[in-house]
Amino acid sequence: MKNLLITLVLVIFSAIISAQGSKMKAKEEFKLRPLEIEYYRLSNGLRVVLNPDNSVPVVSVAVYYDVGSRNERKGRTGFAHLFEHMMFQGSENVRKGEHFQYISKAGGTMNGTTSSERTNYFQTLPARWLPLALWLESDRMRSLAVTQENLDNQRETVKEEKRLRYDNQPYGQVFDLLTSMIYKNFANAHSTIGSMEDLDAATIEDVKEFFRIYYAPNNAVLVISGAFDTQEAKRLIEKYFATIPSQPAPPPVDVSEPEEVALREKIYEDKLAPLPAFIDGWKIPPRNTKDFKALSLAGKLLFDGESSRLYQKLVKGDESVVQIFGFVDERRGPSAIVIGAIPKPGKDIKQIRQQIYDQIKQLSTEGPTSEEMRKLRNQLINDEVRLRQSSLSRALRLGEYALYDDDPFLINKALDELLQIKPEQIRDAVAKYLNTENRAQLNVVPANQK
């Protein structure tokens, strides 16, 4: 009986080990089914990306325009963001505010955003309303109501947004200030929301010219993702978009940067900040390069989530900060990594900052641990699976790859490329770009503590 019990135990353990081995093998061979993608151009230059997926009866439509703050010139900043608002002010067949109403009444959601790199507009709605979304987007691409009245009221809307989100918020100015410290080239360094003085100086002729140059079909990408019939979608796209005239290509943009950051150190007196804070920025290579990808993974290890090194060290361990944060500023030209913290009252800011540098130095010399690499792998797979479950998330990613790389099929390679990055690649990239004194240091001081 004893021998039989021992034999049964050994069999059970053997089965467990065998199962774990199979799971590990399956994990190592993890593959996602490629997204179904069709990519083509209309005769007027509009790039079209189709991603049919009938798993959920909804469809997302996104339009990306290749215009952001990088395309603005001195004295005329804030135009890209202004047009994010102007595009909802009506067109030949759609009155002011009706775009929102049409989508809402159809049971959909919508929005638009502006960055240094692009301006996009997107909506998700029940699949049967695809013709409505395409008609709305085509009508404003063809015939936006660029009037003095719309310019004046949207100029005031942007000013109010700046007051609410930037001027009257604690720490509201710090990211724009740090950007101007990292980048030397005006195309990269100025704020996306722009200068209110520049917007005040803008004439209706300036705005019409900006729309003509940048909101043309040959400067745009249209993405449809979700439940739709491909042939019917193509027919609708041809019907609504093909007759919109193209325009001469926009002037090229020089976003080149010297290696050095623009300004090493600055003190900013924040009248609304309750506590001192600091934020540092490092210049890194452009998006979609090997070093950029390695550094984006390093960012996940350093500041992404409660298991990150800096959270565990400064929040859970030392309990010295109210908040630790970081992000990757992804651009087609030189990009940046930003890390900042709000220390608790009485804590030594220099010491906290040095602890961040120490973690960077350790990562640059020892590299990630095997446990960290497993965590990264699991996180990357989880993020990709979740992203693919949403038609809107797929549409936005496809739009970026089509606009920036002229290759939406990169979405099917992105995860594999990240999973193939080795610990030593992360280590070497951190050593080259982050473990250095070539960084911008912004110190935020409350007005009553200066």
Secondary structure, 3 states (H helix, E strand, C coil): CHHHHHHHHHHHHHHHHHHHHHHHHHHHCCCCCCCCCEEEECCCCCEEEEEECCCCCEEEEEEEECCCHHHCCCCCCCHHHHHHHHCCCCECCCCCCHHHHHHHHCCCEEEEEECCCCEEEEEEEEHHHHHHHHHHHHHHHHHECCCHHHHHHHHHHHHHHHHHHHHCCCCCCHHHHHHHHHCCCHHHHCCCCCCHHHHHHCCHHHHHHHHHHHCCHHHEEEEEEECCCHHHHHHHHHHHHCCCCCCCCCCCCCCCCCCCCCCCEEEEEECCCCCCEEEEEEEECCCCCHHHHHHHHHHHHHHCCCCCHHHHHHHHHCCCEEEEEEEEECCCCCEEEEEEEEECCCCCHHHHHHHHHHHHHHHHHHCCCHHHHHHHHHHHHHHHHHHHCCHHHHHHHHHHHHHHHCCHHHHHCHHHHHHCCCHHHHHHHHHHHCCCCCEEEEEEEEHHHC
